[in-house]
Amino acid sequence: PAPKLGAAPKLGAAPNAAPPPNAAPPPKLGAAPKLGAAPNAALPPYPPNPAPAPRPAPNPAPVARPGAAPPPT
């Protein structure tokens, strides 16, 4: 009967093998974040900010200063 006790531990090893399968569900949580990444991708294209481009034009105006403009020309 003693040897039978040794076989019992083997049953305990089987349950341990069951936990690994449970690890599969967690990966699904990782897929959810991917959905969050899609919205982030929409944000960049959404704010074109074309207005900032015209700002560079005003810079040329300061160069028209009477003191600095004459020497370069």
PyMOL Python script that loads the backbone (N, CA, C, O; Angstrom):
from pymol import cmd

cmd.read_pdbstr("""\
ATOM      1  N   PRO A   1       0.842  -1.215   0.000  1.00  0.00           N
ATOM      2  CA  PRO A   1       0.000   0.000   0.000  1.00  0.00           C
ATOM      3  C   PRO A   1       0.876   1.265   0.000  1.00  0.00           C
ATOM      4  O   PRO A   1       0.488   2.301  -0.539  1.00  0.00           O
ATOM      5  N   ALA A   2       2.035   1.161   0.599  1.00  0.00           N
ATOM      6  CA  ALA A   2       2.925   2.333   0.660  1.00  0.00           C
ATOM      7  C   ALA A   2       3.194   2.872  -0.749  1.00  0.00           C
ATOM      8  O   ALA A   2       3.045   4.074  -0.967  1.00  0.00           O
ATOM      9  N   PRO A   3       3.584   2.029  -1.712  1.00  0.00           N
ATOM     10  CA  PRO A   3       3.856   2.484  -3.094  1.00  0.00           C
ATOM     11  C   PRO A   3       2.679   3.276  -3.650  1.00  0.00           C
ATOM     12  O   PRO A   3       2.880   4.222  -4.410  1.00  0.00           O
ATOM     13  N   LYS A   4       1.456   2.906  -3.284  1.00  0.00           N
ATOM     14  CA  LYS A   4       0.278   3.629  -3.791  1.00  0.00           C
ATOM     15  C   LYS A   4       0.352   5.104  -3.375  1.00  0.00           C
ATOM     16  O   LYS A   4      -0.095   5.991  -4.102  1.00  0.00           O
ATOM     17  N   LEU A   5       0.920   5.344  -2.200  1.00  0.00           N
ATOM     18  CA  LEU A   5       1.054   6.744  -1.753  1.00  0.00           C
ATOM     19  C   LEU A   5       1.944   7.513  -2.741  1.00  0.00           C
ATOM     20  O   LEU A   5       1.723   8.695  -3.003  1.00  0.00           O
ATOM     21  N   GLY A   6       2.943   6.824  -3.277  1.00  0.00           N
ATOM     22  CA  GLY A   6       3.830   7.477  -4.242  1.00  0.00           C
ATOM     23  C   GLY A   6       3.056   7.862  -5.506  1.00  0.00           C
ATOM     24  O   GLY A   6       3.382   8.855  -6.156  1.00  0.00           O
ATOM     25  N   ALA A   7       2.047   7.089  -5.847  1.00  0.00           N
ATOM     26  CA  ALA A   7       1.267   7.378  -7.050  1.00  0.00           C
ATOM     27  C   ALA A   7       0.378   8.597  -6.814  1.00  0.00           C
ATOM     28  O   ALA A   7       0.051   9.312  -7.761  1.00  0.00           O
ATOM     29  N   ALA A   8      -0.008   8.836  -5.586  1.00  0.00           N
ATOM     30  CA  ALA A   8      -0.865   9.984  -5.261  1.00  0.00           C
ATOM     31  C   ALA A   8      -0.184  11.299  -5.663  1.00  0.00           C
ATOM     32  O   ALA A   8      -0.825  12.133  -6.303  1.00  0.00           O
ATOM     33  N   PRO A   9       1.085  11.512  -5.313  1.00  0.00           N
ATOM     34  CA  PRO A   9       1.798  12.739  -5.695  1.00  0.00           C
ATOM     35  C   PRO A   9       1.675  13.005  -7.194  1.00  0.00           C
ATOM     36  O   PRO A   9       1.557  14.159  -7.607  1.00  0.00           O
ATOM     37  N   LYS A  10       1.700  11.966  -8.002  1.00  0.00           N
ATOM     38  CA  LYS A  10       1.587  12.141  -9.455  1.00  0.00           C
ATOM     39  C   LYS A  10       0.273  12.860  -9.787  1.00  0.00           C
ATOM     40  O   LYS A  10       0.217  13.677 -10.706  1.00  0.00           O
ATOM     41  N   LEU A  11      -0.784  12.542  -9.021  1.00  0.00           N
ATOM     42  CA  LEU A  11      -2.066  13.218  -9.254  1.00  0.00           C
ATOM     43  C   LEU A  11      -1.895  14.717  -8.992  1.00  0.00           C
ATOM     44  O   LEU A  11      -2.497  15.551  -9.668  1.00  0.00           O
ATOM     45  N   GLY A  12      -1.063  15.040  -8.001  1.00  0.00           N
ATOM     46  CA  GLY A  12      -0.826  16.455  -7.681  1.00  0.00           C
ATOM     47  C   GLY A  12      -0.124  17.160  -8.840  1.00  0.00           C
ATOM     48  O   GLY A  12      -0.325  18.356  -9.056  1.00  0.00           O
ATOM     49  N   ALA A  13       0.689  16.429  -9.575  1.00  0.00           N
ATOM     50  CA  ALA A  13       1.410  17.035 -10.694  1.00  0.00           C
ATOM     51  C   ALA A  13       0.434  17.375 -11.821  1.00  0.00           C
ATOM     52  O   ALA A  13       0.629  18.361 -12.532  1.00  0.00           O
ATOM     53  N   ALA A  14      -0.600  16.576 -11.986  1.00  0.00           N
ATOM     54  CA  ALA A  14      -1.582  16.824 -13.047  1.00  0.00           C
ATOM     55  C   ALA A  14      -2.242  18.195 -12.855  1.00  0.00           C
ATOM     56  O   ALA A  14      -2.320  18.966 -13.811  1.00  0.00           O
ATOM     57  N   PRO A  15      -2.716  18.519 -11.652  1.00  0.00           N
ATOM     58  CA  PRO A  15      -3.328  19.831 -11.380  1.00  0.00           C
ATOM     59  C   PRO A  15      -2.383  20.974 -11.756  1.00  0.00           C
ATOM     60  O   PRO A  15      -2.816  21.993 -12.295  1.00  0.00           O
ATOM     61  N   ASN A  16      -1.106  20.801 -11.474  1.00  0.00           N
ATOM     62  CA  ASN A  16      -0.135  21.843 -11.826  1.00  0.00           C
ATOM     63  C   ASN A  16      -0.131  22.088 -13.337  1.00  0.00           C
ATOM     64  O   ASN A  16       0.056  23.216 -13.793  1.00  0.00           O
ATOM     65  N   ALA A  17      -0.340  21.022 -14.099  1.00  0.00           N
ATOM     66  CA  ALA A  17      -0.349  21.158 -15.560  1.00  0.00           C
ATOM     67  C   ALA A  17      -1.571  21.970 -15.986  1.00  0.00           C
ATOM     68  O   ALA A  17      -1.547  22.614 -17.035  1.00  0.00           O
ATOM     69  N   ALA A  18      -2.636  21.947 -15.188  1.00  0.00           N
ATOM     70  CA  ALA A  18      -3.853  22.696 -15.524  1.00  0.00           C
ATOM     71  C   ALA A  18      -3.614  24.210 -15.469  1.00  0.00           C
ATOM     72  O   ALA A  18      -4.118  24.923 -16.337  1.00  0.00           O
ATOM     73  N   PRO A  19      -2.876  24.726 -14.496  1.00  0.00           N
ATOM     74  CA  PRO A  19      -2.606  26.169 -14.406  1.00  0.00           C
ATOM     75  C   PRO A  19      -2.039  26.754 -15.702  1.00  0.00           C
ATOM     76  O   PRO A  19      -2.476  27.827 -16.118  1.00  0.00           O
ATOM     77  N   PRO A  20      -1.089  26.090 -16.349  1.00  0.00           N
ATOM     78  CA  PRO A  20      -0.550  26.604 -17.625  1.00  0.00           C
ATOM     79  C   PRO A  20      -1.667  26.996 -18.596  1.00  0.00           C
ATOM     80  O   PRO A  20      -1.633  28.102 -19.136  1.00  0.00           O
ATOM     81  N   PRO A  21      -2.656  26.127 -18.834  1.00  0.00           N
ATOM     82  CA  PRO A  21      -3.788  26.476 -19.719  1.00  0.00           C
ATOM     83  C   PRO A  21      -4.438  27.787 -19.282  1.00  0.00           C
ATOM     84  O   PRO A  21      -4.852  28.590 -20.118  1.00  0.00           O
ATOM     85  N   ASN A  22      -4.525  27.997 -17.973  1.00  0.00           N
ATOM     86  CA  ASN A  22      -5.122  29.243 -17.465  1.00  0.00           C
ATOM     87  C   ASN A  22      -4.292  30.456 -17.914  1.00  0.00           C
ATOM     88  O   ASN A  22      -4.813  31.561 -18.061  1.00  0.00           O
ATOM     89  N   ALA A  23      -3.010  30.225 -18.126  1.00  0.00           N
ATOM     90  CA  ALA A  23      -2.131  31.324 -18.539  1.00  0.00           C
ATOM     91  C   ALA A  23      -2.547  31.843 -19.916  1.00  0.00           C
ATOM     92  O   ALA A  23      -2.239  32.985 -20.254  1.00  0.00           O
ATOM     93  N   ALA A  24      -3.230  31.042 -20.703  1.00  0.00           N
ATOM     94  CA  ALA A  24      -3.651  31.464 -22.045  1.00  0.00           C
ATOM     95  C   ALA A  24      -4.596  32.670 -21.982  1.00  0.00           C
ATOM     96  O   ALA A  24      -4.429  33.592 -22.781  1.00  0.00           O
ATOM     97  N   PRO A  25      -5.570  32.710 -21.081  1.00  0.00           N
ATOM     98  CA  PRO A  25      -6.490  33.849 -20.976  1.00  0.00           C
ATOM     99  C   PRO A  25      -5.778  35.194 -20.793  1.00  0.00           C
ATOM    100  O   PRO A  25      -6.169  36.168 -21.436  1.00  0.00           O
ATOM    101  N   PRO A  26      -4.748  35.286 -19.941  1.00  0.00           N
ATOM    102  CA  PRO A  26      -4.028  36.558 -19.759  1.00  0.00           C
ATOM    103  C   PRO A  26      -3.609  37.187 -21.088  1.00  0.00           C
ATOM    104  O   PRO A  26      -3.798  38.390 -21.267  1.00  0.00           O
ATOM    105  N   PRO A  27      -3.045  36.421 -22.026  1.00  0.00           N
ATOM    106  CA  PRO A  27      -2.672  36.967 -23.344  1.00  0.00           C
ATOM    107  C   PRO A  27      -3.827  37.744 -23.970  1.00  0.00           C
ATOM    108  O   PRO A  27      -3.612  38.754 -24.641  1.00  0.00           O
ATOM    109  N   LYS A  28      -5.054  37.269 -23.749  1.00  0.00           N
ATOM    110  CA  LYS A  28      -6.216  37.970 -24.322  1.00  0.00           C
ATOM    111  C   LYS A  28      -6.256  39.410 -23.802  1.00  0.00           C
ATOM    112  O   LYS A  28      -6.641  40.334 -24.520  1.00  0.00           O
ATOM    113  N   LEU A  29      -5.847  39.581 -22.535  1.00  0.00           N
ATOM    114  CA  LEU A  29      -5.824  40.945 -21.979  1.00  0.00           C
ATOM    115  C   LEU A  29      -4.835  41.799 -22.780  1.00  0.00           C
ATOM    116  O   LEU A  29      -5.056  42.993 -22.985  1.00  0.00           O
ATOM    117  N   GLY A  30      -3.754  41.179 -23.224  1.00  0.00           N
ATOM    118  CA  GLY A  30      -2.762  41.910 -24.015  1.00  0.00           C
ATOM    119  C   GLY A  30      -3.366  42.388 -25.336  1.00  0.00           C
ATOM    120  O   GLY A  30      -2.972  43.433 -25.854  1.00  0.00           O
ATOM    121  N   ALA A  31      -4.305  41.642 -25.876  1.00  0.00           N
ATOM    122  CA  ALA A  31      -4.927  42.020 -27.150  1.00  0.00           C
ATOM    123  C   ALA A  31      -5.814  43.248 -26.954  1.00  0.00           C
ATOM    124  O   ALA A  31      -5.970  44.052 -27.873  1.00  0.00           O
ATOM    125  N   ALA A  32      -6.390  43.395 -25.778  1.00  0.00           N
ATOM    126  CA  ALA A  32      -7.257  44.548 -25.502  1.00  0.00           C
ATOM    127  C   ALA A  32      -6.471  45.856 -25.645  1.00  0.00           C
ATOM    128  O   ALA A  32      -6.962  46.786 -26.285  1.00  0.00           O
ATOM    129  N   PRO A  33      -5.259  45.957 -25.066  1.00  0.00           N
ATOM    130  CA  PRO A  33      -4.429  47.152 -25.209  1.00  0.00           C
ATOM    131  C   PRO A  33      -4.232  47.531 -26.676  1.00  0.00           C
ATOM    132  O   PRO A  33      -4.161  48.711 -27.017  1.00  0.00           O
ATOM    133  N   LYS A  34      -4.145  46.522 -27.535  1.00  0.00           N
ATOM    134  CA  LYS A  34      -3.961  46.809 -28.963  1.00  0.00           C
ATOM    135  C   LYS A  34      -5.106  47.699 -29.463  1.00  0.00           C
ATOM    136  O   LYS A  34      -4.906  48.580 -30.298  1.00  0.00           O
ATOM    137  N   LEU A  35      -6.319  47.447 -28.929  1.00  0.00           N
ATOM    138  CA  LEU A  35      -7.457  48.286 -29.328  1.00  0.00           C
ATOM    139  C   LEU A  35      -7.177  49.733 -28.912  1.00  0.00           C
ATOM    140  O   LEU A  35      -7.534  50.676 -29.619  1.00  0.00           O
ATOM    141  N   GLY A  36      -6.536  49.890 -27.758  1.00  0.00           N
ATOM    142  CA  GLY A  36      -6.211  51.236 -27.280  1.00  0.00           C
ATOM    143  C   GLY A  36      -5.165  51.891 -28.176  1.00  0.00           C
ATOM    144  O   GLY A  36      -5.153  53.113 -28.322  1.00  0.00           O
ATOM    145  N   ALA A  37      -4.297  51.099 -28.768  1.00  0.00           N
ATOM    146  CA  ALA A  37      -3.249  51.645 -29.634  1.00  0.00           C
ATOM    147  C   ALA A  37      -3.867  52.210 -30.914  1.00  0.00           C
ATOM    148  O   ALA A  37      -3.367  53.196 -31.457  1.00  0.00           O
ATOM    149  N   ALA A  38      -4.929  51.608 -31.391  1.00  0.00           N
ATOM    150  CA  ALA A  38      -5.591  52.087 -32.612  1.00  0.00           C
ATOM    151  C   ALA A  38      -6.066  53.532 -32.423  1.00  0.00           C
ATOM    152  O   ALA A  38      -5.792  54.373 -33.279  1.00  0.00           O
ATOM    153  N   PRO A  39      -6.764  53.842 -31.335  1.00  0.00           N
ATOM    154  CA  PRO A  39      -7.204  55.219 -31.064  1.00  0.00           C
ATOM    155  C   PRO A  39      -6.020  56.188 -31.053  1.00  0.00           C
ATOM    156  O   PRO A  39      -6.114  57.299 -31.573  1.00  0.00           O
ATOM    157  N   ASN A  40      -4.919  55.761 -30.462  1.00  0.00           N
ATOM    158  CA  ASN A  40      -3.731  56.625 -30.415  1.00  0.00           C
ATOM    159  C   ASN A  40      -3.270  56.965 -31.836  1.00  0.00           C
ATOM    160  O   ASN A  40      -2.851  58.091 -32.104  1.00  0.00           O
ATOM    161  N   ALA A  41      -3.349  56.003 -32.727  1.00  0.00           N
ATOM    162  CA  ALA A  41      -2.919  56.233 -34.110  1.00  0.00           C
ATOM    163  C   ALA A  41      -3.840  57.259 -34.763  1.00  0.00           C
ATOM    164  O   ALA A  41      -3.408  58.009 -35.640  1.00  0.00           O
ATOM    165  N   ALA A  42      -5.101  57.300 -34.345  1.00  0.00           N
ATOM    166  CA  ALA A  42      -6.062  58.244 -34.925  1.00  0.00           C
ATOM    167  C   ALA A  42      -5.743  59.666 -34.457  1.00  0.00           C
ATOM    168  O   ALA A  42      -6.005  60.629 -35.178  1.00  0.00           O
ATOM    169  N   LEU A  43      -5.179  59.802 -33.257  1.00  0.00           N
ATOM    170  CA  LEU A  43      -4.888  61.134 -32.722  1.00  0.00           C
ATOM    171  C   LEU A  43      -3.853  61.876 -33.589  1.00  0.00           C
ATOM    172  O   LEU A  43      -4.097  63.024 -33.961  1.00  0.00           O
ATOM    173  N   PRO A  44      -2.715  61.260 -33.920  1.00  0.00           N
ATOM    174  CA  PRO A  44      -1.697  61.954 -34.736  1.00  0.00           C
ATOM    175  C   PRO A  44      -2.280  62.543 -36.020  1.00  0.00           C
ATOM    176  O   PRO A  44      -2.103  63.736 -36.263  1.00  0.00           O
ATOM    177  N   PRO A  45      -2.968  61.757 -36.852  1.00  0.00           N
ATOM    178  CA  PRO A  45      -3.547  62.259 -38.109  1.00  0.00           C
ATOM    179  C   PRO A  45      -4.615  63.315 -37.843  1.00  0.00           C
ATOM    180  O   PRO A  45      -4.835  64.200 -38.670  1.00  0.00           O
ATOM    181  N   TYR A  46      -5.274  63.225 -36.700  1.00  0.00           N
ATOM    182  CA  TYR A  46      -6.392  64.121 -36.374  1.00  0.00           C
ATOM    183  C   TYR A  46      -5.911  65.563 -36.187  1.00  0.00           C
ATOM    184  O   TYR A  46      -6.588  66.487 -36.637  1.00  0.00           O
ATOM    185  N   PRO A  47      -4.748  65.786 -35.528  1.00  0.00           N
ATOM    186  CA  PRO A  47      -4.279  67.173 -35.358  1.00  0.00           C
ATOM    187  C   PRO A  47      -3.232  67.565 -36.403  1.00  0.00           C
ATOM    188  O   PRO A  47      -2.038  67.458 -36.124  1.00  0.00           O
ATOM    189  N   PRO A  48      -3.625  68.003 -37.567  1.00  0.00           N
ATOM    190  CA  PRO A  48      -2.665  68.380 -38.617  1.00  0.00           C
ATOM    191  C   PRO A  48      -1.854  69.628 -38.232  1.00  0.00           C
ATOM    192  O   PRO A  48      -0.685  69.741 -38.601  1.00  0.00           O
ATOM    193  N   ASN A  49      -2.467  70.560 -37.495  1.00  0.00           N
ATOM    194  CA  ASN A  49      -1.779  71.807 -37.104  1.00  0.00           C
ATOM    195  C   ASN A  49      -1.156  72.505 -38.329  1.00  0.00           C
ATOM    196  O   ASN A  49       0.036  72.811 -38.300  1.00  0.00           O
ATOM    197  N   PRO A  50      -1.915  72.764 -39.391  1.00  0.00           N
ATOM    198  CA  PRO A  50      -1.376  73.462 -40.575  1.00  0.00           C
ATOM    199  C   PRO A  50      -1.135  74.941 -40.279  1.00  0.00           C
ATOM    200  O   PRO A  50      -0.372  75.590 -40.993  1.00  0.00           O
ATOM    201  N   ALA A  51      -1.768  75.483 -39.245  1.00  0.00           N
ATOM    202  CA  ALA A  51      -1.619  76.905 -38.900  1.00  0.00           C
ATOM    203  C   ALA A  51      -0.176  77.255 -38.518  1.00  0.00           C
ATOM    204  O   ALA A  51       0.323  78.295 -38.948  1.00  0.00           O
ATOM    205  N   PRO A  52       0.514  76.418 -37.721  1.00  0.00           N
ATOM    206  CA  PRO A  52       1.897  76.711 -37.311  1.00  0.00           C
ATOM    207  C   PRO A  52       2.805  77.012 -38.505  1.00  0.00           C
ATOM    208  O   PRO A  52       3.751  77.788 -38.366  1.00  0.00           O
ATOM    209  N   ALA A  53       2.551  76.435 -39.645  1.00  0.00           N
ATOM    210  CA  ALA A  53       3.401  76.647 -40.826  1.00  0.00           C
ATOM    211  C   ALA A  53       3.466  78.133 -41.190  1.00  0.00           C
ATOM    212  O   ALA A  53       4.565  78.638 -41.420  1.00  0.00           O
ATOM    213  N   PRO A  54       2.359  78.847 -41.254  1.00  0.00           N
ATOM    214  CA  PRO A  54       2.360  80.278 -41.612  1.00  0.00           C
ATOM    215  C   PRO A  54       3.206  81.117 -40.646  1.00  0.00           C
ATOM    216  O   PRO A  54       3.677  82.190 -41.023  1.00  0.00           O
ATOM    217  N   ARG A  55       3.403  80.649 -39.413  1.00  0.00           N
ATOM    218  CA  ARG A  55       4.167  81.427 -38.425  1.00  0.00           C
ATOM    219  C   ARG A  55       5.576  81.768 -38.942  1.00  0.00           C
ATOM    220  O   ARG A  55       6.040  82.890 -38.739  1.00  0.00           O
ATOM    221  N   PRO A  56       6.258  80.835 -39.597  1.00  0.00           N
ATOM    222  CA  PRO A  56       7.607  81.115 -40.137  1.00  0.00           C
ATOM    223  C   PRO A  56       7.636  82.376 -41.003  1.00  0.00           C
ATOM    224  O   PRO A  56       8.658  83.061 -41.041  1.00  0.00           O
ATOM    225  N   ALA A  57       6.560  82.695 -41.686  1.00  0.00           N
ATOM    226  CA  ALA A  57       6.514  83.867 -42.567  1.00  0.00           C
ATOM    227  C   ALA A  57       6.785  85.160 -41.789  1.00  0.00           C
ATOM    228  O   ALA A  57       7.557  85.992 -42.264  1.00  0.00           O
ATOM    229  N   PRO A  58       6.182  85.359 -40.617  1.00  0.00           N
ATOM    230  CA  PRO A  58       6.398  86.578 -39.821  1.00  0.00           C
ATOM    231  C   PRO A  58       7.883  86.818 -39.512  1.00  0.00           C
ATOM    232  O   PRO A  58       8.294  87.968 -39.352  1.00  0.00           O
ATOM    233  N   ASN A  59       8.677  85.774 -39.426  1.00  0.00           N
ATOM    234  CA  ASN A  59      10.108  85.938 -39.115  1.00  0.00           C
ATOM    235  C   ASN A  59      10.796  86.872 -40.125  1.00  0.00           C
ATOM    236  O   ASN A  59      11.574  87.734 -39.715  1.00  0.00           O
ATOM    237  N   PRO A  60      10.536  86.729 -41.412  1.00  0.00           N
ATOM    238  CA  PRO A  60      11.133  87.607 -42.436  1.00  0.00           C
ATOM    239  C   PRO A  60      10.860  89.078 -42.129  1.00  0.00           C
ATOM    240  O   PRO A  60      11.702  89.927 -42.421  1.00  0.00           O
ATOM    241  N   ALA A  61       9.712  89.397 -41.552  1.00  0.00           N
ATOM    242  CA  ALA A  61       9.361  90.790 -41.256  1.00  0.00           C
ATOM    243  C   ALA A  61      10.397  91.440 -40.332  1.00  0.00           C
ATOM    244  O   ALA A  61      10.859  92.540 -40.634  1.00  0.00           O
ATOM    245  N   PRO A  62      10.780  90.803 -39.217  1.00  0.00           N
ATOM    246  CA  PRO A  62      11.780  91.376 -38.304  1.00  0.00           C
ATOM    247  C   PRO A  62      13.095  91.673 -39.036  1.00  0.00           C
ATOM    248  O   PRO A  62      13.798  92.620 -38.681  1.00  0.00           O
ATOM    249  N   VAL A  63      13.424  90.890 -40.033  1.00  0.00           N
ATOM    250  CA  VAL A  63      14.676  91.097 -40.787  1.00  0.00           C
ATOM    251  C   VAL A  63      14.627  92.441 -41.514  1.00  0.00           C
ATOM    252  O   VAL A  63      15.669  92.989 -41.873  1.00  0.00           O
ATOM    253  N   ALA A  64      13.418  92.975 -41.734  1.00  0.00           N
ATOM    254  CA  ALA A  64      13.251  94.233 -42.473  1.00  0.00           C
ATOM    255  C   ALA A  64      13.693  95.432 -41.630  1.00  0.00           C
ATOM    256  O   ALA A  64      13.597  96.573 -42.082  1.00  0.00           O
ATOM    257  N   ARG A  65      14.181  95.179 -40.399  1.00  0.00           N
ATOM    258  CA  ARG A  65      14.622  96.304 -39.541  1.00  0.00           C
ATOM    259  C   ARG A  65      15.557  97.236 -40.334  1.00  0.00           C
ATOM    260  O   ARG A  65      16.496  96.767 -40.978  1.00  0.00           O
ATOM    261  N   PRO A  66      15.314  98.485 -40.290  1.00  0.00           N
ATOM    262  CA  PRO A  66      16.114  99.454 -41.076  1.00  0.00           C
ATOM    263  C   PRO A  66      17.612  99.373 -40.750  1.00  0.00           C
ATOM    264  O   PRO A  66      18.452  99.560 -41.631  1.00  0.00           O
ATOM    265  N   GLY A  67      17.939  99.096 -39.493  1.00  0.00           N
ATOM    266  CA  GLY A  67      19.361  99.061 -39.095  1.00  0.00           C
ATOM    267  C   GLY A  67      20.087  97.852 -39.662  1.00  0.00           C
ATOM    268  O   GLY A  67      21.230  97.980 -40.101  1.00  0.00           O
ATOM    269  N   ALA A  68      19.458  96.682 -39.668  1.00  0.00           N
ATOM    270  CA  ALA A  68      20.154  95.462 -40.074  1.00  0.00           C
ATOM    271  C   ALA A  68      19.979  95.201 -41.568  1.00  0.00           C
ATOM    272  O   ALA A  68      20.871  94.619 -42.185  1.00  0.00           O
ATOM    273  N   ALA A  69      18.882  95.604 -42.159  1.00  0.00           N
ATOM    274  CA  ALA A  69      18.604  95.308 -43.569  1.00  0.00           C
ATOM    275  C   ALA A  69      19.620  95.987 -44.499  1.00  0.00           C
ATOM    276  O   ALA A  69      20.162  95.306 -45.370  1.00  0.00           O
ATOM    277  N   PRO A  70      19.899  97.248 -44.368  1.00  0.00           N
ATOM    278  CA  PRO A  70      20.808  97.960 -45.293  1.00  0.00           C
ATOM    279  C   PRO A  70      22.194  97.317 -45.412  1.00  0.00           C
ATOM    280  O   PRO A  70      22.667  97.134 -46.533  1.00  0.00           O
ATOM    281  N   PRO A  71      22.864  96.965 -44.309  1.00  0.00           N
ATOM    282  CA  PRO A  71      24.222  96.388 -44.410  1.00  0.00           C
ATOM    283  C   PRO A  71      24.283  95.151 -45.311  1.00  0.00           C
ATOM    284  O   PRO A  71      25.120  95.097 -46.211  1.00  0.00           O
ATOM    285  N   PRO A  72      23.390  94.130 -45.084  1.00  0.00           N
ATOM    286  CA  PRO A  72      23.447  92.916 -45.915  1.00  0.00           C
ATOM    287  C   PRO A  72      23.243  93.229 -47.386  1.00  0.00           C
ATOM    288  O   PRO A  72      23.855  92.582 -48.235  1.00  0.00           O
ATOM    289  N   THR A  73      22.409  94.192 -47.712  1.00  0.00           N
ATOM    290  CA  THR A  73      22.126  94.521 -49.117  1.00  0.00           C
ATOM    291  C   THR A  73      23.276  95.363 -49.648  1.00  0.00           C
ATOM    292  O   THR A  73      23.262  95.762 -50.813  1.00  0.00           O
TER     293      THR A  73
END
""", "prot")
cmd.dss("prot")
cmd.show_as("cartoon", "prot")
cmd.util.cbc("prot")
cmd.orient("prot")
